[in-house]
């Protein structure tokens, strides 16, 4: 599973981002055909691949706007490695990402002969953010049983996202343009047969989502970084 990451904000910022409590469908995420590309690099700045996301199938009902996103992950040679369809919605001024739907199709196929239970909390980005504020935790857990209910703990996976903090408001320049962003930090723990902990720092814009991302080991060493390199809307 790749990075499953994104947030919360206030009335002045709503204007800056073109976001209003009754204007969820004005966000770029809810414009069918919008495409973004995040390019990834190692700690030395060498390319390691890219993630391309296309937003489609927008629906509106009773003030709620929903969209299906298709994400494709490519390796450094441009070869498709994984893909997934996942869901996002906006209601009452809160943007929510369904982490439960973000498992790559290739991984879901590997579980087709098992019983898979998925549970968790969505990752939220309310319309009222302020520097210094703390955001809600998010998590997702995949529990695998053999047919008939026999537990398969070695195949279980979970992701915990905690300590989400809004650290600053900054303008970030990328090959796709310059965007007004909130810098967010969070702790991430991915658990399979072992645990992998990291600290994520990312720059989020309601206009386009994640503009820049840095992932650090527990010891503070930079592991990977990403930035928005293409935007089609």
C-alpha positions as CSV (number, residue, x, y, z in Angstrom):
1,X,0.0,0.0,0.0
2,X,1.3,3.4,-0.9
3,X,1.0,6.6,1.0
4,X,-2.6,7.1,2.0
5,X,-2.4,10.7,3.0
6,X,-4.4,14.1,3.3
7,X,-6.9,17.5,6.0
8,X,-9.0,20.9,8.0
9,X,-9.6,25.1,7.7
10,X,-11.4,28.7,8.3
11,X,-13.6,31.4,6.6
12,X,-10.8,33.5,5.2
13,X,-9.1,30.5,3.6
14,X,-12.4,29.5,2.0
15,X,-12.2,32.5,-0.3
16,X,-8.5,31.9,-1.0
17,X,-9.2,28.3,-2.1
18,X,-12.6,29.1,-3.8
19,X,-14.2,26.8,-1.2
20,X,-17.5,27.6,0.5
21,X,-19.6,25.5,2.8
22,X,-22.2,25.1,0.0
23,X,-19.6,24.9,-2.8
24,X,-18.0,21.5,-2.5
25,X,-18.6,20.8,-6.1
26,X,-16.4,23.8,-7.0
27,X,-13.3,21.9,-5.7
28,X,-11.0,20.5,-8.4
29,X,-11.5,17.0,-7.0
30,X,-15.1,17.1,-8.1
31,X,-14.5,18.2,-11.7
32,X,-14.7,15.1,-13.9
33,X,-11.6,14.5,-16.0
34,X,-9.2,16.3,-13.7
35,X,-5.8,14.6,-13.7
36,X,-2.8,15.1,-11.4
37,X,0.7,13.6,-11.4
38,X,2.9,13.3,-8.3
39,X,6.6,12.5,-9.2
40,X,8.6,10.7,-6.5
41,X,12.3,10.9,-5.7
42,X,14.7,9.2,-3.2
43,X,16.7,11.1,-0.6
44,X,19.3,12.0,-3.2
45,X,16.7,13.5,-5.5
46,X,16.8,10.7,-8.1
47,X,13.4,9.8,-9.7
48,X,11.8,6.6,-8.3
49,X,8.4,6.7,-10.1
50,X,5.1,8.6,-10.2
51,X,1.5,8.5,-9.1
52,X,-1.2,9.6,-11.6
53,X,-4.7,10.2,-10.4
54,X,-7.8,10.8,-12.5
55,X,-11.1,12.1,-10.9
56,X,-14.3,10.7,-12.5
57,X,-17.9,9.7,-11.8
58,X,-19.0,12.8,-9.8
59,X,-22.4,12.5,-8.2
60,X,-24.4,15.0,-6.1
61,X,-27.2,14.4,-3.7
62,X,-28.7,16.4,-0.8
63,X,-25.7,18.7,-0.5
64,X,-23.2,15.8,-0.7
65,X,-20.7,15.6,-3.6
66,X,-18.9,12.3,-4.2
67,X,-16.3,11.2,-6.7
68,X,-14.4,8.1,-7.7
69,X,-10.7,8.6,-8.2
70,X,-8.4,6.2,-10.2
71,X,-4.8,6.1,-9.0
72,X,-2.0,4.5,-11.0
73,X,1.5,4.0,-9.6
74,X,4.4,3.8,-12.0
75,X,8.0,2.7,-11.3
76,X,11.1,4.7,-12.4
77,X,11.0,3.2,-15.9
78,X,7.4,4.3,-16.4
79,X,5.9,0.8,-16.0
80,X,2.6,0.5,-14.2
81,X,3.0,-1.3,-10.9
82,X,-0.3,-0.9,-9.1
83,X,-3.7,0.7,-9.5
84,X,-6.7,1.4,-7.4
85,X,-10.2,3.0,-7.4
86,X,-11.1,4.9,-4.3
87,X,-13.7,7.3,-3.0
88,X,-13.8,10.9,-1.8
89,X,-16.8,13.0,-0.7
90,X,-17.5,16.5,0.5
91,X,-20.5,17.3,2.8
92,X,-21.2,20.2,5.2
93,X,-17.8,21.8,4.3
94,X,-15.8,18.7,5.2
95,X,-13.7,16.9,2.6
96,X,-13.3,13.1,3.4
97,X,-11.1,10.4,1.9
98,X,-12.2,6.8,2.3
99,X,-9.0,4.9,3.2
100,X,-10.9,1.7,3.2
101,X,-11.3,1.9,-0.6
102,X,-7.6,2.6,-1.3
103,X,-6.2,-1.0,-1.5
104,X,-4.6,-1.5,-4.9
105,X,-6.5,-3.9,-7.2
106,X,-3.5,-6.2,-7.5
107,X,-3.5,-6.6,-3.7
108,X,-7.3,-7.1,-3.6
109,X,-7.0,-9.9,-6.2
110,X,-4.5,-11.7,-3.9
111,X,-7.2,-11.9,-1.3
112,X,-10.0,-13.2,-3.6
113,X,-9.9,-16.7,-2.0
114,X,-10.0,-15.4,1.5
115,X,-12.6,-13.5,3.7
116,X,-11.5,-9.9,4.0
117,X,-12.9,-7.5,6.6
118,X,-12.1,-3.8,6.2
119,X,-12.7,-1.2,8.9
120,X,-11.4,2.3,9.7
121,X,-11.9,6.0,10.0
122,X,-11.9,8.4,7.0
123,X,-9.2,11.0,6.6
124,X,-10.9,14.4,7.0
125,X,-10.1,17.9,5.8
126,X,-12.7,20.3,7.2
127,X,-13.2,23.7,5.7
128,X,-11.9,25.4,8.7
129,X,-8.1,25.2,9.2
130,X,-5.8,27.3,11.3
131,X,-2.1,27.2,11.8
132,X,-1.4,25.4,15.1
133,X,-4.6,23.3,15.0
134,X,-4.7,19.5,15.4
135,X,-6.6,17.4,13.0
136,X,-8.5,14.1,13.5
137,X,-6.6,10.8,13.4
138,X,-7.4,8.4,10.6
139,X,-6.9,4.6,10.3
140,X,-7.7,1.5,8.3
141,X,-7.4,-2.2,9.1
142,X,-7.6,-5.2,6.8
143,X,-8.3,-8.5,8.7
144,X,-7.9,-11.7,6.7
145,X,-9.6,-15.1,7.4
146,X,-9.5,-18.3,5.4
147,X,-12.8,-19.5,4.0
148,X,-14.8,-20.7,7.0
149,X,-13.4,-18.1,9.3
150,X,-10.0,-19.4,10.3
151,X,-7.8,-16.3,11.2
152,X,-4.8,-15.6,9.0
153,X,-2.9,-13.0,11.2
154,X,0.2,-13.1,9.0
155,X,-1.8,-11.5,6.2
156,X,-3.4,-8.7,8.2
157,X,-2.5,-5.1,7.6
158,X,-3.2,-1.8,9.3
159,X,-2.4,1.9,8.9
160,X,-2.6,4.4,11.7
161,X,-2.2,8.1,11.0
162,X,-1.9,10.2,14.2
163,X,-0.6,13.5,15.5
164,X,-1.9,15.5,12.5
165,X,-0.9,19.1,13.0
166,X,-1.2,22.2,10.8
167,X,2.3,23.8,11.1
168,X,2.3,26.7,8.6
169,X,0.7,28.4,5.6
170,X,3.1,28.7,2.7
171,X,3.3,29.3,-1.1
172,X,4.9,26.3,-2.8
173,X,6.2,26.4,-6.4
174,X,6.2,23.2,-8.5
175,X,6.5,22.3,-12.2
176,X,2.7,22.3,-12.2
177,X,2.4,25.9,-10.8
178,X,2.5,27.8,-7.5
179,X,-0.1,27.0,-4.8
180,X,-1.1,28.4,-1.5
181,X,-0.7,25.5,0.9
182,X,-0.9,24.4,4.5
183,X,2.1,22.5,5.8
184,X,0.8,19.4,7.7
185,X,2.8,16.9,9.8
186,X,1.6,13.5,10.9
187,X,2.9,10.2,12.3
188,X,2.3,7.0,10.3
189,X,2.5,3.4,11.4
190,X,2.0,0.6,8.8
191,X,1.8,-2.8,10.4
192,X,2.0,-6.1,8.6
193,X,4.2,-8.9,10.0
194,X,6.4,-6.0,11.2
195,X,5.9,-2.3,11.9
196,X,7.1,0.6,9.8
197,X,6.9,4.0,11.4
198,X,7.4,7.3,9.6
199,X,6.8,11.0,9.9
200,X,5.1,12.6,7.0
201,X,5.2,16.3,6.1
202,X,3.1,17.5,3.2
203,X,1.8,20.7,1.7
204,X,-1.9,20.6,1.0
205,X,-4.0,22.9,-1.1
206,X,-7.8,22.6,-1.4
207,X,-7.3,23.6,-5.0
208,X,-5.3,20.5,-6.0
209,X,-4.6,18.3,-3.0
210,X,-1.1,17.3,-2.1
211,X,1.4,19.6,-3.7
212,X,4.6,18.3,-2.0
213,X,5.4,15.4,0.3
214,X,8.4,14.4,2.4
215,X,8.6,11.1,4.3
216,X,11.1,10.7,7.2
217,X,12.3,7.7,9.2
218,X,11.9,7.6,12.9
219,X,15.5,8.8,13.3
220,X,14.7,11.9,11.2
221,X,16.4,10.8,8.0
222,X,14.6,11.7,4.8
223,X,13.4,8.6,2.9
224,X,11.4,9.9,0.0
225,X,9.9,13.1,-1.4
226,X,7.3,13.9,-4.0
227,X,5.9,17.0,-5.8
228,X,3.1,17.8,-8.1
229,X,4.5,17.9,-11.7
230,X,1.4,17.8,-13.9
231,X,-2.1,19.2,-13.6
232,X,-4.9,18.9,-16.1
233,X,-8.3,20.4,-15.3
